[in-house]
């Protein structure tokens, strides 16, 4: 027993020496890590104390510490609010549309680009589809207005010429969600292919050569070689996507929303803005934001658990 008691401190000393040895050996890598670490500490972790506002009746004039603690009162009011289920429905429907239509779009586009063997043409197409990512959402909304407005919009003028009638795309509740998804696909689909193209670059070429020898068609090669090779990347991105299940992009929704489509357009992000900024309900809006964060963490952990349950690699 005395020998074992003496061995444990020695093991701890050896571990500490090993850690310091690695730190000394890779010191420049850790120095390069510092800017990113400081960014997350200052802009991500330090502001987290602000979630305490959700449990206070915050009054700006008397300060944070003197404001009264109200516990979960704001959450109770929020869940009993008649708008809660409307907000939840609108948010989840948009999220479902994004998962069904936007999430697969970069994968399909990356597979198509991977089939292009002419380098110049491939790079040209990539450049063209990357450009929309750098365009402000304000510009995208303005372009949508110019093309779709009933007062001289190019699309409506074409419809009027062909059918003799116009469609009010911008004010119609039925067209709001399709427009949001189309805007998202046009703007972000090309940029989303970068990760998948990087994953495709690591696929062993010999597997394709063996498949050709066996008589496999291009579709069979994609199904049995390409997709399995990037499956882990798809799953990890899906898990991360589930973390933002209640985030639909405030700027885009706010710019496309109006009084006529508000019933299907109002989501948690715009609701928080309306209450927290325009009406000064800081504590209540913080409670709504905290609710979103808790749901996001839960979805990430649940999706990661399911992925590992089915034998796939997860985040941890």
JOQUI-V174480 format. One line per field, one symbol per residue. phi: phi as a letter, one per 20 degrees, with the letter a starting at -180 (. if undefined). psi: psi as a letter, one per 20 degrees, with the letter a starting at -180 (. if undefined). A space follows every 50 residues. Layout:
phi->???
psi->???
//
This chain:
phi->.ffffefgfffffffffffffffffdgffffffggfffgfffddegffff ffgfdcefcgfdnffefffcmegffffffefgfgffffffffffffffff degfgfffffffffeedegfffffffffefggfeeffffffffffffdff enfgfffffffednbddeffdfffeffgffffffffedfffffgffffff fefffffffffffenffffffffddffffdfffffffffffffdfdddng fffffeebfedgfdefcgffffffefeedmefffffffffggffffffff fffffffffenefdfb
psi->hhghhhhghhggghgghgghghghgkhhhhhhhgghghghggigggihhi ihhijqmpohhirghiqppjckghgggghiphighgggggghghgggghh gggighgghhhghhipiogggghgggghihghhjpqhggghgggghhiqi mjqgghhghhhhijrqpmhhiphhigghggggggghgigghiigghhhhh hjpphhhgghhghijprhghgghiggghhjghgggghgghhhhkhjojng ggghhiqrhhjhhihprhghggghghghijmggghhgghhgggggggghg gghgggghhjjrpah.
//
